């Protein structure tokens, strides 16, 4: 892969080609420490309410209760859909 650079100075146009060579390394670095495991089920999370869970609900954060609650009605959201 290469780039052509065009520069101008004092009424002179200069072009130069810069060739990019791939960096090749066969040695792999040491593996870092394993991270902590995440939740494997939403039911194991403590900040989610499971009242009225039905098909089609989305989780919305309730700041008063400080939990995520399932709802099918979005009342405080603004959805930006762009211009058409």
N, C-alpha and C positions, 0 to 999 in steps of 0.2 A: 504494500500500500504506500502511496506517495502523495505529497501535496506540492502544488506549484505555488510559490510565493512571488508576488509582483510588488516591487517597491519603486518609488520614484523619489529622486533627489536631484536638485539642480538641473532640471530639464533632461534627466537621464532615467530611462526605464530599465530596471534590472529584474531578471527572472531567475529564480533558483528553485531547484527541486529538492525536497526533503523526503528521504525514504525512511519509512517506519518499519523496523524489523520487529517481529514478535519476540517477546521475552519467553524463553523456553527454560524450564527448570524441571529436572527429574526428581529432585528431593522434596518430599512433602514434610512440612513442619510437624511438630508434635501436636497431638490432639489435646484440646483444652478440657477442663473439667466438665462433667455432665451437669446440666442444669436441673433444677427441681422439676418434678413431674407436674403437669397441669391437671386440671379437672378432666375426668373421663366421662362425666355425666353432668348435665345442668342441675340435676337434683342435689348434687353435692355442694353447690355454691350457696353461701349463706345470705347473700344480698338479693335474692330473687324470690318474689311471692308466687305461690302456686295456686292462688285462689282464682277460680273461673277460667281455667285453662281449657280452651277448645281449639279446634282446627281453625287456622287463619289468624291467630293472635300474633302481635308483635310485642316485644318488650320495650317499655318506655320507662325512663327513670323518674321516680317520684321523689323530689328533693325533701318534701315534708317527712315522708316515711323513711327516706334514705335507702330505698330498695327499688329494684326493677320490677315493674308490675305488668302482667299480660293485659293487652287491650286490643279491641278491634276498632276503636274509635280514637282518632288522632285529633285532639282539641287544642293543643298549644304549639303545634308544629307549623313552620313555614317551609313550604317546599318550592324551591326555585327550579323551574323547568326550562329556563333559557328563553330565547326569542325564536319565533318561527316566522 
